[in-house]
Amino acid sequence: MAEYYNVTTNLGDAEIANAIATNTKLNITHIAFGDGNGSVPTPNKARTSLVREVHRQAVTKYERHATNANWIVIETIIPSDVGGFTIREMGIIANGKLISHGSHAPFEKVADPSGVSEYRLRFTQNVTDGSVVELTLDESLIYATQAWIDENYIKRSEIVDNLTTNDATKVASARTVKELQDKKLEAADLKDATTEEKGVVQLNNTLTSTSTSQALTASQGKALNDRFINDFLNLKSENGYQKLPSGLIIQWGRFTPTMATTVGSPQYVSYPIAFPNKLLFAVPSTNGGATSGTEVAHIDTSLSTKTRLGIYTNYNNSDCWYFAVGY
């Protein structure tokens, strides 16, 4: 025989026989636990009580055996906060009587309010005719089957606790949902920005809008700055130029004529930069040093282009200046 087993007591046999004879039910209500007074007792049909009972727990689950009609499967759970004793024996209580006595491998049941030392006992009992058994269950301790849990509950590992996962098969944690709701409420409280009050403002990525409620993007801000710089490019030197936003370009410069190229021949002078489109006009200026007669300098427009001036002078020992405008 197995080391740990249970037997129906004489009281149990009598109760079962009576239930069969009178067509009534045997009402099983509790499982009694004992410490055997320090040792594991041998199950005894003559017992009317445990060797030493230390705890009595209501039955939480009962079912007929799947293949044997005379067997019943009983389950009970000792809550985590109940304990401080060693279990070495057990018995079934029905109609207020011990109808079964069994031995139990020594198990120390501690009391732990944190909920980690719950003890569950599930065992099979032969009652001659399982149809005569009726159980009173403690519904406060009835536990769902694993299959029911798998179908109706979500595993902790399947719960997402962030706002970055885009897996449509996952569910969000309560904390994440609250965070999202808080952000939604914060966004709802934001007002549109005005010239007098801060708030949310829409960006505009063009330089053509006349809106007073939109802000310029950094990209268009750079484009505007580049355009401003390009529109006002200049060279502040003796030979220099100034660009204007209208496209007009003003240029000036100095050159020293030579005898070989001035008397009766044009002097060609290049601008600091070329006029992209056209030279509008240019004027020269002398600074003394004519070789004979009055100092003369004039510009030949037929010889002047977008890149250079054609100038006639009658002196060569002093500077000559020019001022040109184009676009």
C-alpha positions in Angstrom: 0.0 0.0 0.0 1.1 3.5 -0.7 2.8 5.4 2.2 0.2 8.2 2.2 -3.5 7.3 1.6 -7.0 7.7 3.0 -9.8 5.3 4.0 -13.5 5.8 4.8 -14.2 5.6 8.5 -16.8 3.4 10.0 -18.9 6.5 10.5 -18.3 7.3 6.8 -19.4 3.8 5.7 -22.6 4.2 7.8 -23.4 7.6 6.4 -22.9 6.5 2.8 -25.0 3.4 3.3 -27.8 5.5 4.9 -27.7 8.0 2.1 -28.1 5.2 -0.5 -30.9 3.5 1.5 -32.9 6.6 2.1 -32.1 8.2 -1.3 -30.6 11.3 0.4 -27.4 13.2 0.0 -24.2 13.1 2.0 -23.3 16.7 2.5 -19.5 17.2 2.5 -18.6 20.6 3.9 -15.0 20.7 5.2 -11.6 19.1 5.1 -10.0 18.8 8.6 -6.2 19.0 8.9 -4.1 17.6 11.8 -0.5 17.4 12.8 -0.8 13.7 14.0 0.5 14.9 17.4 4.1 15.0 16.0 4.1 12.0 13.6 2.3 10.8 10.5 -0.6 8.5 11.7 -1.8 5.3 9.9 -5.3 5.9 8.4 -7.8 4.2 10.7 -11.4 3.4 9.9 -12.3 3.4 13.6 -11.4 7.1 14.1 -14.1 9.6 14.8 -11.7 12.5 14.8 -8.2 13.3 13.8 -5.3 12.5 16.1 -5.0 16.2 16.7 -6.9 18.6 14.5 -5.2 22.0 13.9 -7.3 23.5 11.1 -10.6 23.0 9.3 -11.1 24.4 5.8 -14.3 24.6 3.8 -14.3 22.7 0.5 -13.8 24.9 -2.5 -14.2 22.5 -5.4 -15.8 19.1 -6.1 -16.3 16.9 -9.2 -17.2 13.4 -10.0 -14.2 11.4 -11.3 -14.0 11.3 -15.1 -13.8 7.5 -15.3 -15.0 6.0 -12.0 -18.5 6.8 -10.8 -17.7 5.8 -7.2 -14.9 8.3 -6.9 -15.1 11.9 -6.1 -12.4 14.5 -6.5 -12.3 17.1 -3.7 -10.2 20.3 -3.6 -9.7 22.8 -0.8 -7.4 25.8 -0.3 -5.9 27.0 2.9 -5.4 30.8 2.5 -2.0 32.3 2.7 -2.6 34.1 6.0 -3.6 30.8 7.8 -0.8 28.7 9.2 1.7 28.1 11.9 1.3 24.3 11.9 2.5 21.1 10.2 0.0 19.0 8.3 0.5 15.2 8.7 -3.2 14.0 8.5 -6.5 15.0 7.0 -10.1 14.0 7.0 -13.4 14.7 5.2 -16.2 16.2 7.3 -19.7 15.3 6.1 -22.9 15.8 8.0 -20.7 17.0 10.9 -18.8 13.7 11.1 -15.4 12.4 10.1 -16.2 10.1 7.2 -12.6 9.7 5.9 -9.2 9.6 7.5 -5.9 9.9 5.6 -2.2 10.3 6.1 -0.3 13.3 4.6 3.3 13.9 3.8 4.6 16.4 6.5 4.0 19.9 5.2 4.7 23.0 7.3 2.0 25.6 6.6 3.2 29.1 7.4 1.0 32.1 7.8 2.0 34.8 5.3 -0.3 37.8 4.8 1.6 38.7 1.6 -0.3 36.0 -0.2 2.6 33.7 -1.3 2.1 30.7 1.0 -1.4 29.5 -0.1 -1.8 25.8 0.1 -4.1 23.8 -2.2 -5.0 20.2 -1.6 -6.7 18.0 -4.3 -7.4 14.4 -3.7 -9.7 11.5 -4.7 -12.0 9.6 -2.3 -13.8 6.3 -2.9 -17.4 6.7 -1.5 -18.9 3.5 -3.0 -21.5 5.5 -4.9 -20.5 9.0 -5.9 -24.1 10.0 -6.7 -25.0 10.2 -3.1 -22.5 13.0 -2.4 -23.4 16.6 -2.1 -20.9 19.3 -1.3 -21.3 22.7 0.3 -18.6 25.0 -1.3 -16.9 28.0 0.1 -17.4 30.3 -2.9 -15.0 32.9 -1.5 -12.1 30.5 -2.2 -13.3 29.0 -5.5 -10.6 29.4 -8.2 -11.1 29.5 -11.9 -9.7 26.7 -14.1 -6.5 27.4 -16.1 -8.5 27.0 -19.3 -11.0 29.6 -18.2 -8.2 32.0 -17.2 -6.4 31.5 -20.6 -9.6 32.3 -22.4 -10.8 35.3 -20.3 -7.7 36.9 -18.9 -4.6 38.5 -20.5 -1.2 37.5 -19.3 0.9 40.1 -17.6 3.6 39.6 -20.2 1.1 40.5 -22.9 0.4 44.0 -21.4 2.4 46.8 -23.0 3.6 49.6 -20.6 4.8 52.2 -23.1 3.5 54.5 -25.8 5.9 53.4 -28.6 4.7 49.8 -29.4 2.5 49.6 -32.5 1.5 45.9 -32.1 -2.3 45.8 -32.6 -2.5 42.4 -30.7 -1.2 43.9 -27.4 -3.2 45.8 -24.8 -1.9 48.9 -23.0 -1.5 49.0 -19.2 -3.7 51.3 -17.0 -0.7 53.5 -16.3 0.0 54.0 -20.0 -3.7 54.7 -20.8 -3.7 57.3 -18.0 -0.5 58.9 -19.3 -2.1 59.1 -22.8 -5.3 60.6 -21.3 -3.3 63.2 -19.3 -1.4 64.2 -22.5 -4.7 64.5 -24.3 -6.1 66.8 -21.6 -2.9 68.9 -21.7 -3.2 69.3 -25.4 -6.9 70.3 -25.1 -5.9 73.1 -22.7 -3.5 74.6 -25.2 -4.7 77.8 -26.9 -3.7 79.3 -30.2 -0.9 81.8 -29.9 -1.5 85.5 -30.5 0.6 88.6 -30.5 -0.4 89.1 -26.9 -0.6 85.5 -25.5 1.6 82.5 -25.9 0.1 79.2 -27.1 0.2 76.8 -30.1 1.1 78.2 -33.5 1.1 76.6 -37.0 4.2 76.7 -39.0 4.3 78.1 -42.5 7.0 77.0 -45.0 6.5 79.8 -47.6 7.6 83.4 -48.0 4.4 84.4 -49.7 1.9 84.1 -46.8 0.4 87.3 -45.2 -0.9 85.4 -42.1 -0.4 87.0 -38.7 -1.2 83.8 -36.8 1.5 81.5 -38.4 5.2 81.2 -37.7 7.9 81.0 -40.3 9.8 77.7 -40.5 13.6 77.6 -39.9 14.1 76.6 -43.5 12.3 79.7 -44.8 14.0 81.8 -42.2 17.4 80.7 -43.6 16.2 81.3 -47.2 15.1 84.8 -46.2 18.5 85.4 -44.5 20.4 84.1 -47.5 18.3 86.3 -49.8 19.0 89.3 -47.6 22.7 88.6 -47.7 22.7 88.1 -51.4 20.6 91.2 -52.0 23.0 93.4 -50.1 26.3 91.9 -51.2 29.0 94.5 -51.4 32.7 95.0 -51.6 33.9 98.0 -49.6 37.2 98.8 -51.2 38.9 101.2 -53.7 37.5 99.0 -56.4 34.1 97.9 -55.1 30.4 97.4 -55.6 27.1 97.4 -53.8 24.1 95.2 -54.7 20.6 96.4 -53.9 17.4 94.3 -53.3 15.9 95.8 -56.5 18.7 94.2 -58.5 20.5 97.4 -59.1 24.3 97.2 -58.8 26.6 100.2 -58.2 30.3 99.8 -59.0 33.3 102.0 -58.8 37.0 101.8 -59.3 40.4 103.4 -60.0 42.9 102.8 -62.7 46.1 104.5 -63.9 46.3 105.2 -67.7 49.5 104.5 -69.7 50.7 106.7 -72.6 50.6 103.7 -75.0 46.9 103.1 -74.5 45.4 106.5 -73.7 46.3 109.0 -76.4 43.8 108.2 -79.2 43.3 104.7 -78.0 40.8 103.3 -75.4 41.7 102.1 -72.0 39.8 99.0 -71.0 38.9 98.6 -67.3 37.2 95.5 -65.8 34.5 96.0 -63.1 35.0 94.3 -59.7 32.0 92.0 -60.8 30.1 91.6 -64.0 26.7 93.1 -64.5 24.4 90.0 -64.9 22.1 91.8 -67.3 23.2 95.3 -68.5 25.3 98.4 -67.9 23.0 101.4 -67.6 25.5 104.2 -67.5 29.0 105.1 -66.3 30.9 108.4 -65.7 34.7 108.9 -65.5 36.6 111.3 -63.3 40.2 112.7 -63.8 42.8 113.6 -61.2 45.2 115.8 -63.1 48.3 115.0 -65.3 47.2 115.6 -68.9 50.1 115.3 -71.4 48.8 118.3 -73.4 45.9 120.7 -73.0 42.9 120.2 -70.8 42.4 116.9 -69.0 39.8 114.8 -70.8 38.2 111.4 -70.0 35.1 110.0 -71.5 33.5 106.6 -71.8 32.8 105.0 -75.2 29.5 103.2 -74.7 30.0 101.2 -77.9 33.1 99.7 -76.4 31.6 99.2 -72.9 30.0 95.9 -71.9 28.7 94.0 -68.9 32.2 93.2 -67.8 34.4 96.2 -68.7 34.5 99.9 -69.6 36.1 101.5 -72.7 37.6 104.8 -71.6 39.5 107.5 -73.5 41.9 109.8 -71.7 44.6 112.3 -72.6 46.8 111.9 -69.6 48.8 109.1 -68.1 50.6 110.2 -65.0 47.7 110.3 -62.5 44.7 108.2 -61.5 41.4 108.0 -63.3 38.2 107.1 -61.5 34.9 105.7 -62.8 31.3 105.2 -61.4 29.0 102.7 -63.2 25.4 101.6 -62.6 23.8 98.5 -64.0 21.6 95.5 -63.0 
